[in-house]
Amino acid sequence: MLGTLRQRNILVKPEWLEQCTAFLHSLTPPPTQASMLDLVVDQFLHSDMHLIATPSLPPNVAALHGQVLQGTFILQIDEVIDVAAPLSQRYPFHLLDATTQPTAPSTGVGRGRAIRTESNRLLKVALTDGTQMVGAMELRLVPALKLDIPSGTKVLLTNPLVRRGLLMLVPDCTRVLGGSVQQLNARRTEALKKLQDQLDPHAAEVSLLKQRHKERIERASPQLQQAPYSLEVPREEASAPGNGDQGGEDEGEVEPTSPPAGTTAPSGGH
């Protein structure tokens, strides 16, 4: 299977392939031979190439200029930024806040930013073949690339042009294969939080206040659970106004009245 993967430009370490196939065979029911290759490819798309891949790029790409890298290369996206955007929109801060409104006016880093359109963006991408890190830049708009594309996404580049050590991305040579790596996305989230706090002191202050409030609730929680609270409200015993000289009578007791004129009071018996 290693040779079949190489035909698809997927270069992985033999030990990873052995572990991957062993895992797939342990599933219940086990996959068929016909489906095994597709399952291995799916595992590859969701694995970190830093750990499982063998190099595919020529050495020292950063030193090249004005050359075309002949061949097809599957690389992994580690990070994406929009270098044409102001600092508050250069990174995908909106991933930290699911309630961000795309049409809201720009009021600060990480809160209420207007989302930039694709027509005025310029994405710079950090790529790797598992061994070598290389930068890439949009020479022309590649619609499949997004600022918030998941870290670990795999892309296939065909005969990319290199300028000043950067791979030039155009739609004709760039194909997004998909995939994602959970650990890389978690690291990106943490990095975005730290950067947001550095750029926006108000966000850092709000984050600190939320943490302190959470800690106070956790400390008070055991006491609240043990408190003998009752939902019943005790009634106050008080005399009705004007009845202060009728000691001992219930507040709600009503004295009998005489029947209206022209009527006869009912007799007590027959």
Buried (B, 14 or more C-beta within 10 A) or exposed (E): EEEEBEEEBBBBBEEBBEEBBEEBEEEEEEBEEEEBBEBBBEBBBBBBBBEBBBEBBBEEBBEBEEEEBEEBBBBBBBBBBBEBBEEBBBBBBBBBBEEBEEEEEEEBBBBBBBBBEBEEBEBBBBBBBBEBBBBBBBBEBBEEBBBEBBBBBBBBBBEBBBEEEBBBBBBEBBBBBBBBBEEBBEBBBEEBBEBBBEBBEEBBEEEEEEEEEEEEEEEEEEEEEEEEEEEEEEEEEEEEEEEEEEEEEEEEEEEEEEEEEEEEEEEEEE
